[in-house]
Amino acid sequence: DIQMTQSPSSLSASVGDRVTITCQASQDISNYLNWYQQKPGKAPKLLIYDASNLETGVPSRFSGSGSGTDFTFTISSLQPEDIATYYCQQYDNLPRYTFGQGTKLEIK
Amino acid sequence: QVQLQESGPGLVKPSETLSLTCTVSGGSISSYYWSWIRQPPGKGLEWIGYIYYSGSTNYNPSLKSRVTISVDTSKNQFSLKLSSVTAADTAVYYCARVRRGIAVAGWYYYCMDVWGKGTTVTVSS
């Protein structure tokens, strides 16, 4: 099974800061990676698919990059409404899915 | 736009079978994959399995022996059954639509683009 290591597990940043979250796969997963945002008490929301593609309607301050085993999710300028937990999700060719452990983002 | 709604008992006794249904509205269940995901209290997300509208399925290996996902295209619904539940199965259960597309490089990508609001299931006697 492919293991995903997401870091950090929590993060505190100020409004306007650039925020970066990483996910590392235990083996090459090509671009098979998505990023989700989950606000408290709500369902997850798709932000980035296929490692770097911005979902329709998602603000452009969100971006994703990477391929193979190392992936990065970036918020270019943190806004108060971005407070949430962020998850990476990898999948294989079947597809079967595995989520990262999550990163809880707070305002400093 | 497409909306998903989970329904089913909020309380299940240990050793019994958890049964949930996801109703798809605003669109057809055809031509998509449909998935179940759960989240124990205070913890992360766990994929349970998916079903294609034609009926083919794939399950999380850690739950495979206890999970059955089925589809009823006439009702625009798909369902989850999880047998022999324990307290560890207490969670919020989400259903989601899986979108399959073709990336610029030519391969298929998959992502969960529409989610239900989730339903809380507690396993307790």
Interface residues (C-beta under 8 A of the other chain):
Chain A: D1 S30 N31 Y32 N34 Y36 Q38 K42 A43 P44 K45 L46 Y49 D50 N53 E55 Y87 Q89 Y91 L94 P95 R96 Y97 T98 F99 G100 Q101 G102
Chain B: S35 I37 G44 L45 E46 W47 Y50 N58 N60 P61 Y94 R99 G101 A103 A105 W107 Y109 Y110 C111 M112 D113 W115 G116 K117 G118
